[in-house]
Amino acid sequence: MEKVSEKLLQLSLDMGALRYGDFTLTSGRKSSYYFDGRLLSLDPEGAYLIARALLPLVRSAGAQAIGGPTLAADPIVTAVSMASHLEPDGGPIPAFIVRKEAKQHGMGNAVEGHLKPGSRVAVVDDTCTTGGSLFLAIEAAEAAGCTVVKVLAVLDRCEGGGEELRNRGYDFTSLLLANSSGEIEVAG
């Protein structure tokens, strides 16, 4: 997985999905880097590398489905699900998406896709800062009667979210992480 994650990091730099400089984040906090996970996961090579890195982690956790918060997780869960079909050892892994809030019409779903009660699932997002989006998706999967067996992120900003996930008993792994100098490196 490390070689795949190294390629993913290099691609992030090459395509501008990871930039260093002076940035103001949505929260208003300052950052020495900006990571646009959607730019990476919507790129054919980026989606392929993310799926290649995540699929073994999902399978080794025994997950029967993978999902995450819309919009950032949409291309990631699709790529992993498709890769599971192309590499059938271990069987297909269907995808699901968690809405920010349940629909007010139709079936009123908070979760879209193939999520069966009693399933063991993995939850993924492009980044983990405080873990808020991941916790929203975890709560929705658990409310649907599933057990979360793995939580994943492409990038852990190392600002408390990963630690909080682990403190609450979740098995959390990221492909990339921010070191104490604010540089992004392969997790390992």
Secondary structure as the mmCIF struct_conf table of DSSP 4:
data_model
#
loop_
_struct_conf.conf_type_id
_struct_conf.id
_struct_conf.beg_label_comp_id
_struct_conf.beg_label_asym_id
_struct_conf.beg_label_seq_id
_struct_conf.end_label_comp_id
_struct_conf.end_label_asym_id
_struct_conf.end_label_seq_id
HELX_RH_AL_P HELX_RH_AL_P1 GLU A 2 MET A 15
TURN_TY1_P TURN_TY1_P1 GLY A 16 GLY A 16
BEND BEND1 ALA A 17 ALA A 17
STRN STRN1 LEU A 18 THR A 24
TURN_TY1_P TURN_TY1_P2 THR A 26 SER A 27
BEND BEND2 GLY A 28 GLY A 28
STRN STRN2 LYS A 30 PHE A 35
HELX_RH_AL_P HELX_RH_AL_P2 GLY A 37 SER A 41
TURN_TY1_P TURN_TY1_P3 LEU A 42 LEU A 42
BEND BEND3 ASP A 43 ASP A 43
HELX_RH_AL_P HELX_RH_AL_P3 PRO A 44 SER A 60
TURN_TY1_P TURN_TY1_P4 ALA A 61 GLY A 62
BEND BEND4 GLN A 64 GLN A 64
STRN STRN3 ALA A 65 PRO A 69
TURN_TY1_P TURN_TY1_P5 THR A 70 ALA A 73
HELX_RH_AL_P HELX_RH_AL_P4 ASP A 74 LEU A 86
BEND BEND5 GLU A 87 GLU A 87
TURN_TY1_P TURN_TY1_P6 ASP A 89 GLY A 90
STRN STRN4 ALA A 95 VAL A 98
BEND BEND6 LYS A 100 GLU A 101
BEND BEND7 GLN A 104 HIS A 105
TURN_TY1_P TURN_TY1_P7 GLY A 106 MET A 107
BEND BEND8 ALA A 110 ALA A 110
STRN STRN5 VAL A 111 GLY A 113
TURN_TY1_P TURN_TY1_P8 PRO A 117 GLY A 118
STRN STRN6 ARG A 120 CYS A 128
BEND BEND9 THR A 129 GLY A 131
HELX_RH_AL_P HELX_RH_AL_P5 GLY A 132 ALA A 143
TURN_TY1_P TURN_TY1_P9 ALA A 144 GLY A 145
STRN STRN7 THR A 147 ASP A 156
BEND BEND10 GLU A 159 GLY A 160
HELX_RH_AL_P HELX_RH_AL_P6 GLY A 161 ASN A 167
TURN_TY1_P TURN_TY1_P10 ARG A 168 GLY A 169
STRN STRN8 PHE A 172 ALA A 178
TURN_TY1_P TURN_TY1_P11 SER A 180 SER A 181
BEND BEND11 GLY A 182 GLY A 182
STRN STRN9 ILE A 184 VAL A 186
#
